[in-house]
Amino acid sequence: MSDGIRKMFTPSSLLVPLVSILLGLLVGAIAMLAGGYNPIVAYLSLFDRIFGSPYHMGEAIRAITPLLFTGIAVAFAFRTGLFNIGVEGQFIMGMTGATIIGVTLKLPWYVHGPLAVVVGALLGGLWAGLVGYLKARRGVNEVISSIMLNWIALYLANYIVSRYLMEPGQQKSKPIHESALMSIDWLVELMDRARMHWGTVVGLICIAIFYVLLWRTKQGYELRAVGLNPDAALYAGMNVNRTILKSMFYSGVFAGLGGVFEVLGVFGNQTIMASYWGYGFDGIAVALLGGNSPIGVLLAAMLFGGLTYGSAGMSFGAGVPSEIVRIVIGSVIFFVAAHGIVLLLVKPLMSGRARADKRRGGNAA
């Protein structure tokens, strides 16, 4: 295991997110008490919603899956020194690319599904690559350009669906042909008709790709080096502009895959969207909580997806509004972002552990 990966799993790096989660749950409990709700019943209802039946477990996994992709997309860009705030737009373009292939073509299943996945992923990558090009060639700040491209993606996707793919009399596209759908039929039956699909498997593979690409390849070293210090990387002979473009493209591919599997694995069509899905922006929180590390993103996606899906259980089981869950998530993000506050709580624990280790070492000697 490399030194960079070891640093991700030091006790301090693990304690800060853990304490942030606990503080977020505590703030949520205080908000519930202020509203006259029982936080114990609410949290028990949340867990029952997630783990109470095979169907709910499957649907919770389904809710976690898109956050895996958007979390990886944001974390990958962060690791290479870029702020990809346009993951939402890249997610939408991935959906649109997959829908175009899924609706307009009729092909054998072993060609149709993979083709839709590849086209959607490439479209998401190219959409992010445009941000990288503007950054590398024109010096345009990627935060501004990616935010603007979010809106362009939203309205462009709506135009494509309404103009070329619309189901007559509906506010959605025609159904995607079954040969392009990505559901796992035997797992759907096993999980009591929960919407299980290949996106979950691909998401876990992407977690591994994220690690291998950045920490086990020469290309990954260059990506991280440019992110840490572009001037030093340029002096060392690296092509900084090409690396920026490459980084944004890879990030967009991850985001586009998230959109691909939402339409191919969950809905089977694309609707006319009045607003963003929100997965891209939640991906920023997932990457932040996960410390931009592969395993961290996986765990953070499980937390955020579980809280989001379980919020309905809090509503039905304890009468708590679903907005309370957003308070919990917002509080977790706040404490992770304001890690100085958390470190004030964590530091005494770390100091006590260091002293105990030192005493054990002295006794052993």
TORDREN-599194 format. One record per residue (C-alpha): residue in one letter; residue number from 1; x, y, z. Coordinates in Angstrom, 3 decimals, padded with zeros to 6 digits. Layout:
@res = a | n = NUM | X = X | Y = Y | Z = Z
...
//
This chain:
@res = m | n = 1 | X = 000.000 | Y = 000.000 | Z = 000.000
@res = s | n = 2 | X = 001.416 | Y = 003.408 | Z = -001.014
@res = d | n = 3 | X = 002.209 | Y = 006.198 | Z = 001.442
@res = g | n = 4 | X = -000.618 | Y = 008.299 | Z = -000.035
@res = i | n = 5 | X = -003.163 | Y = 005.581 | Z = 000.672
@res = r | n = 6 | X = -001.786 | Y = 004.958 | Z = 004.162
@res = k | n = 7 | X = -002.372 | Y = 008.624 | Z = 004.983
@res = m | n = 8 | X = -006.045 | Y = 008.235 | Z = 004.094
@res = f | n = 9 | X = -006.487 | Y = 005.591 | Z = 006.774
@res = t | n = 10 | X = -004.592 | Y = 007.123 | Z = 009.700
@res = p | n = 11 | X = -006.602 | Y = 007.257 | Z = 012.941
@res = s | n = 12 | X = -007.012 | Y = 011.042 | Z = 012.661
@res = s | n = 13 | X = -008.310 | Y = 010.851 | Z = 009.067
@res = l | n = 14 | X = -010.874 | Y = 008.243 | Z = 010.122
@res = l | n = 15 | X = -011.891 | Y = 009.928 | Z = 013.360
@res = v | n = 16 | X = -012.746 | Y = 013.303 | Z = 011.834
@res = p | n = 17 | X = -015.464 | Y = 011.950 | Z = 009.460
@res = l | n = 18 | X = -016.774 | Y = 009.598 | Z = 012.167
@res = v | n = 19 | X = -017.089 | Y = 012.390 | Z = 014.730
@res = s | n = 20 | X = -018.640 | Y = 014.636 | Z = 012.047
@res = i | n = 21 | X = -021.316 | Y = 011.998 | Z = 011.385
@res = l | n = 22 | X = -022.065 | Y = 011.628 | Z = 015.090
@res = l | n = 23 | X = -022.310 | Y = 015.404 | Z = 015.500
@res = g | n = 24 | X = -024.609 | Y = 015.589 | Z = 012.482
@res = l | n = 25 | X = -026.896 | Y = 012.935 | Z = 013.974
@res = l | n = 26 | X = -026.844 | Y = 014.837 | Z = 017.266
@res = v | n = 27 | X = -027.828 | Y = 018.094 | Z = 015.568
@res = g | n = 28 | X = -030.621 | Y = 016.221 | Z = 013.784
@res = a | n = 29 | X = -031.818 | Y = 014.824 | Z = 017.121
@res = i | n = 30 | X = -031.866 | Y = 018.329 | Z = 018.612
@res = a | n = 31 | X = -033.872 | Y = 019.593 | Z = 015.621
@res = m | n = 32 | X = -036.381 | Y = 016.751 | Z = 016.126
@res = l | n = 33 | X = -036.716 | Y = 017.501 | Z = 019.821
@res = a | n = 34 | X = -037.292 | Y = 021.174 | Z = 019.012
@res = g | n = 35 | X = -040.087 | Y = 020.125 | Z = 016.640
@res = g | n = 36 | X = -041.651 | Y = 017.818 | Z = 019.195
@res = y | n = 37 | X = -040.516 | Y = 014.538 | Z = 017.622
@res = n | n = 38 | X = -038.848 | Y = 011.569 | Z = 019.308
@res = p | n = 39 | X = -035.347 | Y = 011.199 | Z = 017.763
@res = i | n = 40 | X = -034.905 | Y = 007.628 | Z = 019.038
@res = v | n = 41 | X = -038.097 | Y = 006.472 | Z = 017.345
@res = a | n = 42 | X = -037.159 | Y = 008.439 | Z = 014.248
@res = y | n = 43 | X = -033.709 | Y = 006.892 | Z = 013.901
@res = l | n = 44 | X = -035.068 | Y = 003.420 | Z = 014.601
@res = s | n = 45 | X = -037.669 | Y = 003.989 | Z = 011.882
@res = l | n = 46 | X = -034.903 | Y = 005.097 | Z = 009.521
@res = f | n = 47 | X = -032.934 | Y = 001.890 | Z = 010.099
@res = d | n = 48 | X = -036.087 | Y = -000.223 | Z = 009.797
@res = r | n = 49 | X = -036.838 | Y = 001.445 | Z = 006.469
@res = i | n = 50 | X = -033.389 | Y = 000.514 | Z = 005.144
@res = f | n = 51 | X = -032.985 | Y = -002.985 | Z = 006.592
@res = g | n = 52 | X = -036.588 | Y = -004.008 | Z = 007.261
@res = s | n = 53 | X = -037.099 | Y = -006.133 | Z = 004.141
@res = p | n = 54 | X = -035.223 | Y = -007.344 | Z = 001.048
@res = y | n = 55 | X = -037.149 | Y = -004.817 | Z = -001.064
@res = h | n = 56 | X = -036.089 | Y = -001.857 | Z = 001.069
@res = m | n = 57 | X = -032.492 | Y = -003.078 | Z = 001.208
@res = g | n = 58 | X = -032.461 | Y = -003.324 | Z = -002.570
@res = e | n = 59 | X = -033.973 | Y = 000.116 | Z = -003.013
@res = a | n = 60 | X = -031.450 | Y = 001.563 | Z = -000.567
@res = i | n = 61 | X = -028.648 | Y = 000.083 | Z = -002.684
@res = r | n = 62 | X = -030.332 | Y = 001.580 | Z = -005.733
@res = a | n = 63 | X = -030.314 | Y = 005.013 | Z = -004.045
@res = i | n = 64 | X = -026.630 | Y = 004.655 | Z = -003.131
@res = t | n = 65 | X = -025.471 | Y = 003.699 | Z = -006.638
@res = p | n = 66 | X = -025.674 | Y = 007.096 | Z = -008.430
@res = l | n = 67 | X = -023.873 | Y = 008.718 | Z = -005.500
@res = l | n = 68 | X = -021.002 | Y = 006.285 | Z = -006.035
@res = f | n = 69 | X = -020.491 | Y = 007.617 | Z = -009.548
@res = t | n = 70 | X = -020.928 | Y = 011.307 | Z = -008.779
@res = g | n = 71 | X = -018.794 | Y = 011.007 | Z = -005.639
@res = i | n = 72 | X = -015.983 | Y = 009.389 | Z = -007.638
@res = a | n = 73 | X = -016.312 | Y = 012.044 | Z = -010.350
@res = v | n = 74 | X = -015.915 | Y = 014.914 | Z = -007.882
@res = a | n = 75 | X = -013.173 | Y = 013.181 | Z = -005.871
@res = f | n = 76 | X = -011.172 | Y = 012.358 | Z = -009.003
@res = a | n = 77 | X = -011.192 | Y = 015.996 | Z = -010.098
@res = f | n = 78 | X = -010.327 | Y = 017.201 | Z = -006.589
@res = r | n = 79 | X = -007.382 | Y = 014.799 | Z = -006.444
@res = t | n = 80 | X = -006.026 | Y = 016.350 | Z = -009.642
@res = g | n = 81 | X = -006.443 | Y = 019.914 | Z = -008.421
@res = l | n = 82 | X = -009.695 | Y = 020.701 | Z = -010.234
@res = f | n = 83 | X = -013.127 | Y = 021.653 | Z = -008.893
@res = n | n = 84 | X = -015.642 | Y = 019.858 | Z = -011.075
@res = i | n = 85 | X = -018.885 | Y = 021.514 | Z = -009.998
@res = g | n = 86 | X = -020.489 | Y = 020.433 | Z = -013.278
@res = v | n = 87 | X = -021.014 | Y = 016.778 | Z = -012.352
@res = e | n = 88 | X = -024.778 | Y = 017.364 | Z = -012.418
@res = g | n = 89 | X = -024.659 | Y = 018.401 | Z = -016.066
@res = q | n = 90 | X = -022.370 | Y = 015.507 | Z = -016.980
@res = f | n = 91 | X = -024.765 | Y = 013.134 | Z = -015.211
@res = i | n = 92 | X = -027.636 | Y = 014.520 | Z = -017.312
@res = m | n = 93 | X = -025.665 | Y = 014.205 | Z = -020.538
@res = g | n = 94 | X = -024.866 | Y = 010.591 | Z = -019.682
@res = m | n = 95 | X = -028.570 | Y = 009.949 | Z = -019.257
@res = t | n = 96 | X = -029.337 | Y = 011.633 | Z = -022.563
@res = g | n = 97 | X = -026.704 | Y = 009.726 | Z = -024.534
@res = a | n = 98 | X = -027.936 | Y = 006.395 | Z = -023.194
@res = t | n = 99 | X = -031.563 | Y = 007.347 | Z = -023.895
@res = i | n = 100 | X = -030.813 | Y = 008.294 | Z = -027.504
@res = i | n = 101 | X = -029.176 | Y = 004.915 | Z = -028.167
@res = g | n = 102 | X = -031.756 | Y = 003.012 | Z = -026.122
@res = v | n = 103 | X = -034.761 | Y = 004.545 | Z = -027.887
@res = t | n = 104 | X = -033.640 | Y = 005.038 | Z = -031.486
@res = l | n = 105 | X = -031.708 | Y = 001.823 | Z = -032.182
@res = k | n = 106 | X = -032.834 | Y = -001.801 | Z = -032.279
@res = l | n = 107 | X = -029.901 | Y = -004.117 | Z = -031.705
@res = p | n = 108 | X = -029.145 | Y = -007.465 | Z = -030.034
@res = w | n = 109 | X = -028.896 | Y = -007.153 | Z = -026.256
@res = y | n = 110 | X = -025.183 | Y = -007.948 | Z = -026.177
@res = v | n = 111 | X = -024.540 | Y = -004.928 | Z = -028.434
@res = h | n = 112 | X = -027.351 | Y = -002.568 | Z = -027.525
@res = g | n = 113 | X = -026.790 | Y = -002.281 | Z = -023.773
@res = p | n = 114 | X = -022.987 | Y = -001.908 | Z = -023.886
@res = l | n = 115 | X = -023.263 | Y = 000.615 | Z = -026.732
@res = a | n = 116 | X = -025.718 | Y = 002.735 | Z = -024.745
@res = v | n = 117 | X = -023.396 | Y = 002.616 | Z = -021.718
@res = v | n = 118 | X = -020.336 | Y = 003.616 | Z = -023.759
@res = v | n = 119 | X = -022.102 | Y = 006.458 | Z = -025.587
@res = g | n = 120 | X = -023.539 | Y = 007.881 | Z = -022.373
@res = a | n = 121 | X = -020.177 | Y = 007.671 | Z = -020.592
@res = l | n = 122 | X = -018.375 | Y = 009.313 | Z = -023.515
@res = l | n = 123 | X = -020.945 | Y = 012.095 | Z = -023.727
@res = g | n = 124 | X = -020.485 | Y = 012.823 | Z = -020.022
@res = g | n = 125 | X = -016.712 | Y = 012.776 | Z = -020.516
@res = l | n = 126 | X = -016.839 | Y = 015.101 | Z = -023.502
@res = w | n = 127 | X = -019.112 | Y = 017.493 | Z = -021.629
@res = a | n = 128 | X = -016.561 | Y = 017.680 | Z = -018.823
@res = g | n = 129 | X = -013.741 | Y = 017.767 | Z = -021.373
@res = l | n = 130 | X = -015.172 | Y = 021.040 | Z = -022.664
@res = v | n = 131 | X = -014.588 | Y = 022.489 | Z = -019.197
@res = g | n = 132 | X = -011.039 | Y = 021.124 | Z = -019.245
@res = y | n = 133 | X = -010.403 | Y = 022.644 | Z = -022.680
@res = l | n = 134 | X = -011.610 | Y = 026.080 | Z = -021.573
@res = k | n = 135 | X = -009.399 | Y = 025.807 | Z = -018.474
@res = a | n = 136 | X = -006.301 | Y = 024.589 | Z = -020.298
@res = r | n = 137 | X = -006.472 | Y = 026.679 | Z = -023.473
@res = r | n = 138 | X = -008.309 | Y = 029.809 | Z = -022.400
@res = g | n = 139 | X = -007.660 | Y = 029.977 | Z = -018.668
@res = v | n = 140 | X = -011.394 | Y = 029.937 | Z = -017.850
@res = n | n = 141 | X = -012.076 | Y = 029.029 | Z = -014.226
@res = e | n = 142 | X = -013.552 | Y = 025.515 | Z = -014.181
@res = v | n = 143 | X = -016.002 | Y = 026.357 | Z = -011.392
@res = i | n = 144 | X = -017.704 | Y = 029.060 | Z = -013.467
@res = s | n = 145 | X = -017.744 | Y = 027.160 | Z = -016.759
@res = s | n = 146 | X = -018.914 | Y = 023.877 | Z = -015.233
@res = i | n = 147 | X = -021.774 | Y = 025.576 | Z = -013.360
@res = m | n = 148 | X = -022.926 | Y = 027.278 | Z = -016.561
@res = l | n = 149 | X = -022.721 | Y = 023.998 | Z = -018.466
@res = n | n = 150 | X = -025.026 | Y = 022.421 | Z = -015.876
@res = w | n = 151 | X = -027.857 | Y = 024.648 | Z = -017.067
@res = i | n = 152 | X = -027.003 | Y = 024.124 | Z = -020.725
@res = a | n = 153 | X = -027.054 | Y = 020.352 | Z = -020.172
@res = l | n = 154 | X = -030.465 | Y = 020.530 | Z = -018.467
@res = y | n = 155 | X = -032.154 | Y = 022.499 | Z = -021.232
@res = l | n = 156 | X = -030.328 | Y = 020.714 | Z = -024.054
@res = a | n = 157 | X = -031.446 | Y = 017.334 | Z = -022.678
@res = n | n = 158 | X = -035.038 | Y = 018.571 | Z = -022.390
@res = y | n = 159 | X = -034.907 | Y = 019.857 | Z = -025.964
@res = i | n = 160 | X = -033.567 | Y = 016.567 | Z = -027.337
@res = v | n = 161 | X = -036.191 | Y = 014.525 | Z = -025.498
@res = s | n = 162 | X = -039.102 | Y = 016.803 | Z = -026.412
@res = r | n = 163 | X = -038.045 | Y = 017.279 | Z = -030.035
@res = y | n = 164 | X = -036.871 | Y = 013.800 | Z = -031.037
@res = l | n = 165 | X = -037.702 | Y = 011.186 | Z = -028.403
@res = m | n = 166 | X = -041.034 | Y = 012.241 | Z = -026.894
@res = e | n = 167 | X = -043.748 | Y = 009.732 | Z = -026.122
@res = p | n = 168 | X = -046.966 | Y = 011.264 | Z = -027.543
@res = g | n = 169 | X = -049.089 | Y = 012.827 | Z = -024.815
@res = q | n = 170 | X = -046.414 | Y = 012.307 | Z = -022.157
@res = q | n = 171 | X = -043.697 | Y = 014.426 | Z = -020.580
@res = k | n = 172 | X = -041.089 | Y = 011.739 | Z = -021.092
@res = s | n = 173 | X = -039.241 | Y = 009.870 | Z = -023.801
@res = k | n = 174 | X = -040.437 | Y = 006.728 | Z = -025.483
@res = p | n = 175 | X = -039.542 | Y = 003.580 | Z = -023.529
@res = i | n = 176 | X = -035.989 | Y = 002.354 | Z = -023.940
@res = h | n = 177 | X = -035.929 | Y = -000.968 | Z = -025.795
@res = e | n = 178 | X = -035.616 | Y = -003.931 | Z = -023.483
@res = s | n = 179 | X = -032.437 | Y = -005.038 | Z = -025.224
@res = a | n = 180 | X = -030.679 | Y = -001.957 | Z = -023.785
@res = l | n = 181 | X = -031.956 | Y = -002.205 | Z = -020.208
@res = m | n = 182 | X = -029.445 | Y = -003.001 | Z = -017.490
@res = s | n = 183 | X = -031.531 | Y = -004.556 | Z = -014.725
@res = i | n = 184 | X = -030.349 | Y = -007.808 | Z = -013.100
@res = d | n = 185 | X = -033.476 | Y = -009.940 | Z = -013.302
@res = w | n = 186 | X = -032.471 | Y = -012.681 | Z = -010.859
@res = l | n = 187 | X = -031.401 | Y = -010.096 | Z = -008.291
@res = v | n = 188 | X = -034.627 | Y = -008.150 | Z = -008.798
@res = e | n = 189 | X = -036.548 | Y = -011.305 | Z = -007.904
@res = l | n = 190 | X = -034.260 | Y = -012.051 | Z = -004.959
@res = m | n = 191 | X = -034.746 | Y = -008.534 | Z = -003.557
@res = d | n = 192 | X = -038.548 | Y = -008.678 | Z = -003.864
@res = r | n = 193 | X = -038.804 | Y = -006.586 | Z = -007.061
@res = a | n = 194 | X = -036.385 | Y = -003.852 | Z = -005.945
@res = r | n = 195 | X = -034.831 | Y = -002.057 | Z = -008.916
@res = m | n = 196 | X = -031.425 | Y = -003.743 | Z = -008.937
@res = h | n = 197 | X = -029.161 | Y = -003.161 | Z = -011.938
@res = w | n = 198 | X = -025.630 | Y = -003.553 | Z = -013.235
@res = g | n = 199 | X = -024.769 | Y = 000.015 | Z = -012.271
@res = t | n = 200 | X = -024.033 | Y = -001.087 | Z = -008.707
@res = v | n = 201 | X = -021.466 | Y = -003.611 | Z = -009.938
@res = v | n = 202 | X = -019.927 | Y = -001.094 | Z = -012.347
@res = g | n = 203 | X = -019.821 | Y = 001.510 | Z = -009.558
@res = l | n = 204 | X = -017.763 | Y = -000.803 | Z = -007.370
@res = i | n = 205 | X = -015.457 | Y = -001.496 | Z = -010.319
@res = c | n = 206 | X = -015.058 | Y = 002.257 | Z = -010.797
@res = i | n = 207 | X = -013.987 | Y = 002.567 | Z = -007.146
@res = a | n = 208 | X = -011.156 | Y = 000.127 | Z = -007.935
@res = i | n = 209 | X = -010.324 | Y = 001.955 | Z = -011.176
@res = f | n = 210 | X = -010.184 | Y = 005.237 | Z = -009.255
@res = y | n = 211 | X = -007.543 | Y = 003.799 | Z = -006.923
@res = v | n = 212 | X = -005.505 | Y = 001.935 | Z = -009.537
@res = l | n = 213 | X = -005.490 | Y = 004.798 | Z = -012.034
@res = l | n = 214 | X = -004.395 | Y = 007.494 | Z = -009.590
@res = w | n = 215 | X = -002.015 | Y = 005.524 | Z = -007.348
@res = r | n = 216 | X = -000.742 | Y = 002.650 | Z = -009.467
@res = t | n = 217 | X = -000.007 | Y = 004.176 | Z = -012.890
@res = k | n = 218 | X = 002.415 | Y = 006.705 | Z = -014.328
@res = q | n = 219 | X = -000.533 | Y = 008.601 | Z = -015.751
@res = g | n = 220 | X = -002.093 | Y = 008.845 | Z = -012.292
@res = y | n = 221 | X = 001.160 | Y = 010.186 | Z = -010.875
@res = e | n = 222 | X = 001.148 | Y = 012.920 | Z = -013.513
@res = l | n = 223 | X = -002.499 | Y = 013.742 | Z = -012.805
@res = r | n = 224 | X = -001.803 | Y = 014.130 | Z = -009.085
@res = a | n = 225 | X = 001.436 | Y = 016.012 | Z = -009.678
@res = v | n = 226 | X = -000.279 | Y = 018.589 | Z = -011.873
@res = g | n = 227 | X = -002.990 | Y = 018.940 | Z = -009.240
@res = l | n = 228 | X = -000.472 | Y = 019.520 | Z = -006.451
@res = n | n = 229 | X = 001.784 | Y = 021.964 | Z = -008.315
@res = p | n = 230 | X = 001.239 | Y = 022.736 | Z = -012.014
@res = d | n = 231 | X = 004.406 | Y = 024.861 | Z = -012.247
@res = a | n = 232 | X = 006.610 | Y = 022.107 | Z = -010.825
@res = a | n = 233 | X = 004.922 | Y = 019.551 | Z = -013.095
@res = l | n = 234 | X = 005.586 | Y = 021.770 | Z = -016.130
@res = y | n = 235 | X = 009.237 | Y = 022.173 | Z = -015.086
@res = a | n = 236 | X = 009.475 | Y = 018.382 | Z = -014.828
@res = g | n = 237 | X = 008.398 | Y = 018.085 | Z = -018.456
@res = m | n = 238 | X = 004.738 | Y = 017.126 | Z = -018.000
@res = n | n = 239 | X = 002.120 | Y = 018.398 | Z = -020.436
@res = v | n = 240 | X = -000.053 | Y = 020.335 | Z = -017.971
@res = n | n = 241 | X = -002.768 | Y = 021.378 | Z = -020.432
@res = r | n = 242 | X = -003.234 | Y = 017.836 | Z = -021.736
@res = t | n = 243 | X = -003.333 | Y = 016.500 | Z = -018.179
@res = i | n = 244 | X = -006.048 | Y = 018.998 | Z = -017.182
@res = l | n = 245 | X = -008.128 | Y = 018.001 | Z = -020.187
@res = k | n = 246 | X = -007.594 | Y = 014.309 | Z = -019.453
@res = s | n = 247 | X = -008.535 | Y = 014.710 | Z = -015.793
@res = m | n = 248 | X = -011.813 | Y = 016.448 | Z = -016.574
@res = f | n = 249 | X = -012.653 | Y = 013.860 | Z = -019.229
@res = y | n = 250 | X = -012.168 | Y = 010.963 | Z = -016.803
@res = s | n = 251 | X = -014.208 | Y = 012.761 | Z = -014.160
@res = g | n = 252 | X = -017.014 | Y = 013.324 | Z = -016.659
@res = v | n = 253 | X = -016.981 | Y = 009.656 | Z = -017.701
@res = f | n = 254 | X = -017.622 | Y = 008.625 | Z = -014.090
@res = a | n = 255 | X = -020.456 | Y = 011.154 | Z = -013.802
@res = g | n = 256 | X = -021.936 | Y = 010.138 | Z = -017.157
@res = l | n = 257 | X = -022.018 | Y = 006.488 | Z = -016.085
@res = g | n = 258 | X = -024.170 | Y = 007.495 | Z = -013.128
@res = g | n = 259 | X = -026.741 | Y = 008.997 | Z = -015.472
@res = v | n = 260 | X = -026.524 | Y = 006.050 | Z = -017.849
@res = f | n = 261 | X = -027.532 | Y = 003.499 | Z = -015.251
@res = e | n = 262 | X = -030.349 | Y = 005.663 | Z = -013.882
@res = v | n = 263 | X = -032.172 | Y = 005.468 | Z = -017.199
@res = l | n = 264 | X = -031.077 | Y = 001.987 | Z = -018.264
@res = g | n = 265 | X = -031.386 | Y = 000.342 | Z = -014.866
@res = v | n = 266 | X = -034.054 | Y = 002.245 | Z = -012.949
@res = f | n = 267 | X = -036.532 | Y = 004.232 | Z = -015.042
@res = g | n = 268 | X = -036.364 | Y = 002.901 | Z = -018.605
@res = n | n = 269 | X = -037.016 | Y = 006.374 | Z = -020.037
@res = q | n = 270 | X = -035.990 | Y = 009.994 | Z = -019.605
@res = t | n = 271 | X = -038.422 | Y = 012.638 | Z = -018.397
@res = i | n = 272 | X = -038.617 | Y = 016.324 | Z = -019.173
@res = m | n = 273 | X = -036.785 | Y = 017.757 | Z = -016.166
@res = a | n = 274 | X = -038.037 | Y = 020.840 | Z = -014.342
@res = s | n = 275 | X = -034.874 | Y = 020.979 | Z = -012.248
@res = y | n = 276 | X = -031.681 | Y = 019.093 | Z = -011.503
@res = w | n = 277 | X = -031.694 | Y = 015.562 | Z = -010.119
@res = g | n = 278 | X = -029.341 | Y = 016.680 | Z = -007.363
@res = y | n = 279 | X = -026.995 | Y = 013.696 | Z = -007.562
@res = g | n = 280 | X = -024.144 | Y = 015.823 | Z = -008.843
@res = f | n = 281 | X = -024.331 | Y = 018.262 | Z = -005.970
@res = d | n = 282 | X = -024.727 | Y = 015.440 | Z = -003.448
@res = g | n = 283 | X = -021.598 | Y = 013.949 | Z = -005.027
@res = i | n = 284 | X = -019.646 | Y = 016.978 | Z = -003.797
@res = a | n = 285 | X = -020.725 | Y = 016.190 | Z = -000.234
@res = v | n = 286 | X = -019.908 | Y = 012.499 | Z = -000.716
@res = a | n = 287 | X = -016.398 | Y = 013.314 | Z = -001.961
@res = l | n = 288 | X = -015.863 | Y = 015.796 | Z = 000.862
@res = l | n = 289 | X = -016.979 | Y = 013.383 | Z = 003.568
@res = g | n = 290 | X = -015.004 | Y = 010.546 | Z = 001.973
@res = g | n = 291 | X = -011.802 | Y = 012.571 | Z = 001.973
@res = n | n = 292 | X = -011.548 | Y = 012.154 | Z = -001.830
@res = s | n = 293 | X = -010.391 | Y = 008.562 | Z = -001.290
@res = p | n = 294 | X = -011.871 | Y = 005.460 | Z = -002.988
@res = i | n = 295 | X = -013.041 | Y = 003.664 | Z = 000.165
@res = g | n = 296 | X = -014.089 | Y = 006.965 | Z = 001.731
@res = v | n = 297 | X = -016.338 | Y = 007.740 | Z = -001.233
@res = l | n = 298 | X = -017.901 | Y = 004.278 | Z = -001.007
@res = l | n = 299 | X = -018.683 | Y = 004.665 | Z = 002.702
@res = a | n = 300 | X = -019.924 | Y = 008.247 | Z = 002.305
@res = a | n = 301 | X = -022.213 | Y = 007.223 | Z = -000.571
@res = m | n = 302 | X = -023.649 | Y = 004.459 | Z = 001.609
@res = l | n = 303 | X = -024.298 | Y = 006.974 | Z = 004.400
@res = f | n = 304 | X = -025.894 | Y = 009.655 | Z = 002.204
@res = g | n = 305 | X = -027.897 | Y = 007.222 | Z = 000.089
@res = g | n = 306 | X = -029.079 | Y = 005.359 | Z = 003.185
@res = l | n = 307 | X = -030.134 | Y = 008.564 | Z = 004.934
@res = t | n = 308 | X = -031.945 | Y = 009.796 | Z = 001.834
@res = y | n = 309 | X = -033.847 | Y = 006.549 | Z = 001.285
@res = g | n = 310 | X = -034.496 | Y = 006.036 | Z = 004.994
@res = s | n = 311 | X = -036.030 | Y = 009.490 | Z = 005.381
@res = a | n = 312 | X = -039.375 | Y = 008.087 | Z = 004.237
@res = g | n = 313 | X = -039.264 | Y = 005.680 | Z = 007.185
@res = m | n = 314 | X = -038.803 | Y = 008.612 | Z = 009.543
@res = s | n = 315 | X = -041.826 | Y = 010.284 | Z = 007.991
@res = f | n = 316 | X = -044.100 | Y = 007.240 | Z = 008.215
@res = g | n = 317 | X = -042.748 | Y = 005.717 | Z = 011.415
@res = a | n = 318 | X = -042.235 | Y = 008.825 | Z = 013.532
@res = g | n = 319 | X = -044.039 | Y = 011.600 | Z = 011.667
@res = v | n = 320 | X = -040.768 | Y = 013.442 | Z = 011.098
@res = p | n = 321 | X = -040.598 | Y = 015.608 | Z = 007.941
@res = s | n = 322 | X = -038.045 | Y = 014.393 | Z = 005.395
@res = e | n = 323 | X = -036.402 | Y = 017.802 | Z = 005.602
@res = i | n = 324 | X = -034.973 | Y = 016.742 | Z = 008.966
@res = v | n = 325 | X = -032.746 | Y = 014.279 | Z = 007.109
@res = r | n = 326 | X = -031.433 | Y = 017.143 | Z = 005.019
@res = i | n = 327 | X = -030.601 | Y = 018.913 | Z = 008.276
@res = v | n = 328 | X = -028.613 | Y = 015.846 | Z = 009.360
@res = i | n = 329 | X = -026.784 | Y = 015.675 | Z = 006.016
@res = g | n = 330 | X = -026.168 | Y = 019.419 | Z = 006.017
@res = s | n = 331 | X = -024.814 | Y = 019.226 | Z = 009.561
@res = v | n = 332 | X = -022.449 | Y = 016.390 | Z = 008.623
@res = i | n = 333 | X = -021.153 | Y = 018.435 | Z = 005.673
@res = f | n = 334 | X = -020.737 | Y = 021.466 | Z = 007.929
@res = f | n = 335 | X = -018.686 | Y = 019.602 | Z = 010.493
@res = v | n = 336 | X = -016.531 | Y = 017.958 | Z = 007.817
@res = a | n = 337 | X = -015.922 | Y = 021.323 | Z = 006.153
@res = a | n = 338 | X = -015.257 | Y = 022.998 | Z = 009.503
@res = h | n = 339 | X = -012.838 | Y = 020.237 | Z = 010.448
@res = g | n = 340 | X = -011.037 | Y = 022.595 | Z = 012.831
@res = i | n = 341 | X = -014.024 | Y = 022.337 | Z = 015.175
@res = v | n = 342 | X = -013.976 | Y = 018.550 | Z = 014.971
@res = l | n = 343 | X = -010.225 | Y = 018.420 | Z = 015.504
@res = l | n = 344 | X = -010.706 | Y = 020.249 | Z = 018.806
@res = l | n = 345 | X = -012.757 | Y = 017.235 | Z = 019.914
@res = v | n = 346 | X = -010.576 | Y = 014.620 | Z = 018.246
@res = k | n = 347 | X = -007.195 | Y = 015.961 | Z = 019.390
@res = p | n = 348 | X = -007.588 | Y = 014.961 | Z = 023.064
@res = l | n = 349 | X = -008.490 | Y = 011.423 | Z = 021.959
@res = m | n = 350 | X = -005.464 | Y = 011.266 | Z = 019.688
@res = s | n = 351 | X = -003.169 | Y = 012.693 | Z = 022.369
@res = g | n = 352 | X = -004.410 | Y = 010.156 | Z = 024.921
@res = r | n = 353 | X = -003.882 | Y = 007.323 | Z = 022.461
@res = a | n = 354 | X = -000.345 | Y = 008.548 | Z = 021.642
@res = r | n = 355 | X = 000.541 | Y = 008.703 | Z = 025.345
@res = a | n = 356 | X = -000.855 | Y = 005.201 | Z = 025.892
@res = d | n = 357 | X = 001.175 | Y = 003.858 | Z = 022.947
@res = k | n = 358 | X = 004.282 | Y = 005.559 | Z = 024.299
@res = r | n = 359 | X = 003.758 | Y = 004.019 | Z = 027.770
@res = r | n = 360 | X = 003.245 | Y = 000.572 | Z = 026.219
@res = g | n = 361 | X = 006.422 | Y = 001.005 | Z = 024.202
@res = g | n = 362 | X = 008.351 | Y = 002.052 | Z = 027.289
@res = n | n = 363 | X = 007.075 | Y = -000.883 | Z = 029.294
@res = a | n = 364 | X = 007.981 | Y = -003.288 | Z = 026.501
@res = a | n = 365 | X = 011.493 | Y = -001.874 | Z = 026.445
//
